[in-house]
């Protein structure tokens, strides 16, 4: 047994796994802190800890699936629905009887219609020609359901989608069937975006560990990848004794365990100590390779693809050099703060979620007070409602009695078309559902009355609360490794501290700017790729020969 492999137990064939970028980055950080090439051992430790407590895995797996579904839900598509008074009354009575809302019933009706459409052409044409549709309401449907309905109805000419929805609703009202079960299984189902997973990672598992993982996955109707993502999240949530566990996973021979653990401890102590002053710094490679420690940054897929296409003009594997050129230009620019602020504004606008429309109904005296308050502060009704609901959700207090009185109010003749952020709308709906169905409007009126009774500090809230939008997370899933030397890192960190930013944001900004302004950077790229003065002339000549051959292969002699 050699010195480098003594005590090791061989592992089996590799298993391809995919993690979300955040989890993968945290695992790599933990593995790097333990020692070189420790990622596979860390993942195996996570698998063994998961298999050591299989009784808790089903609940944890269900909870992880629900959390993933909640995070990936697509907002409902709002759709107007015009009905005749009789059908509208029947729909409202059915919703009240089942303690649900009309949108859920319409979603079930459309699901049944799409599952078994039957002969629908003539009923849709008759429904489209009706003129007694005086009861108007709005329902919330899945976008995928509307797309399927449009494709189905559009086969026979014009897509009379509204008429098809009314036909589906009438069919359900005529034959409700087991509607209660469908409301739970179909009415609450939401469209989900696909999971954002990073590139594949191969991890070696021995046969016994792989068999245990497959057995547990088969019992829970899951697979290796899903269970390993759960195992990784549980390991990161409770990273106890990771260093010792990973070391034991790598060196599992009983005869040499103590010796190997002690050697690993000495290696870490030596690495943590400051290098002696007489040790020479590592010079750049005379072959022109990048030097310095490699750092991981996250870009969106389109930016990474464009960087690779631009870097390919200068030779293979030049993305790191191209990004260093972009970083140096960003550090030397006197307008970096303005560029960063502009990039943040553009990113926020691109990720802003649309506001959810809400109708505020008030009685005439309250409506007059509401308009007077808006005129006094030169604010719109939407901004006032946004501030009122924000204050209410921050400190709801005892509101049950006021909500009951507001739910029974009459004479609500004044209507105001306003809108709320999706997260605020969900908060109002959750509070309202505690006391019954369809009380969200009454809860908004309670919040508005509180604001009118106590508008203190309203001017400040109108500036800080009303303009706020919900933002989607930034979709940066592509990994790019960039080698940065210590001097460049010092300048980059100083710039980040001055602008209140971080390395990731500044490197991403540098990448976007170098893609926009990449003219006349040939000399900068050559300086960045070939930084050793002793062999610079030879390397430049070799680069020129390679470029001539590459252009000839493309069919151009220019």
URTAPE-V142205 format. One record per backbone hydrogen bond with DSSP energy under -0.5 kcal/mol. CO is the residue of the C=O (numbers start at 1). NH is the residue of the N-H. Records with the same first field share a line. If there is no record, write none. Layout:
CO=NH  NH
This chain:
2=6
5=8
7=252  253
8=10
13=205
15=203
17=201
19=198
20=24
21=25
22=26
23=27
24=28
25=29
26=30
27=31
28=32
29=33
30=34
31=34  35
35=38
38=42
39=43
40=44
41=45
42=46
43=47
44=48
45=49
46=50
47=51
48=52
49=53
50=53
51=54
53=56
54=57  58
56=60
57=61
58=62
59=63
60=64
61=65
62=66
63=67
64=68
65=69
66=70
67=71
68=72
70=73
72=193
76=78
77=141
79=139
81=83  137
83=135
84=88
85=89
86=90
87=91
88=92
89=93
90=94
91=95
92=96
93=97
94=98
95=100
96=99
101=105
102=106
103=107
104=108
105=109
106=110
107=111
108=112
109=113
110=114
111=115
112=116
118=120
120=124
121=125
122=126
123=127
124=128
125=129
127=130
132=134
134=136
135=83
137=81
139=79
141=77
142=146
143=147
144=148
145=149
146=150
147=151
148=152
149=153
150=154
152=155
153=156
154=157
158=160
159=161
160=164
161=165
162=166
163=167
164=168
165=169
166=170
167=171
168=172
169=173
170=174
171=175
177=179
178=182
179=183
180=184
181=185
182=186  187
183=188
186=189
191=74
195=197
201=17  203
203=15
206=210
207=211
208=212
209=213
210=214
211=215
212=216
213=217
214=218
215=219
216=220
217=222
218=221
223=227
224=228
225=229
226=230
227=231
228=232
229=233
230=234
231=235
232=236
233=237
234=238
236=239
238=240
239=242
241=245
242=246
243=247
244=248
245=249
246=250
247=251
250=9  252
253=257
254=257
256=260
257=261
258=262
259=263
260=264
261=265
262=266
263=267
264=268
265=269
266=270
267=271
268=272
269=273
276=279
285=288
289=285
293=484
295=482
297=299  480
299=478
300=304
301=305
302=306
303=307
304=308
305=309
306=310
307=311
308=312
310=313
311=314
312=315
315=318
318=322
319=323
320=324
321=325
322=326
323=327
324=328
325=329
326=330
327=331
328=332
329=333
330=333
333=336
335=339
336=340
337=341
338=342
339=343
340=344
341=345
342=346
343=347
344=348
345=349
346=350
347=351
348=352
349=352
351=472
356=420
358=360  418
359=361
360=416
362=414
363=367
364=368
365=369
366=370
367=371
368=372
369=373
370=374
371=375
372=376
373=377
374=379
375=378
380=384
381=385
382=386
383=387
384=388
385=389
386=390
387=391
388=392
389=393
390=394
391=395
397=399
399=403
400=404
401=405
402=406
403=407
404=408
406=409
411=413
414=362
416=360  418
418=358
420=356
421=425
422=426
423=427
424=428
425=429
426=430
427=431
428=432
429=433
430=434
431=434
432=435
439=443
440=444
441=445
442=446
443=447
444=448
445=449
446=450
447=451
448=452
449=453
450=454
455=458
457=461
458=462
459=463
460=463  464
461=465  466
465=468
470=353
474=476
475=477
478=299
480=297
482=295  484
484=293
485=489
486=490
487=491
488=492
489=493
490=494
491=495
492=496
493=497
494=498
495=499
496=500  501
502=506
503=507
504=508
505=509
506=510
507=511
508=512
509=513
510=514
511=515
512=516
513=517
518=521
521=525
522=526
523=527
524=528
525=529
526=530
529=531
531=533
532=535
533=536
535=539
536=540
537=541
538=542
539=543
540=544
541=545
542=546
543=547
544=548
545=549
546=550
547=551
548=552
549=553
550=554
551=556
552=555
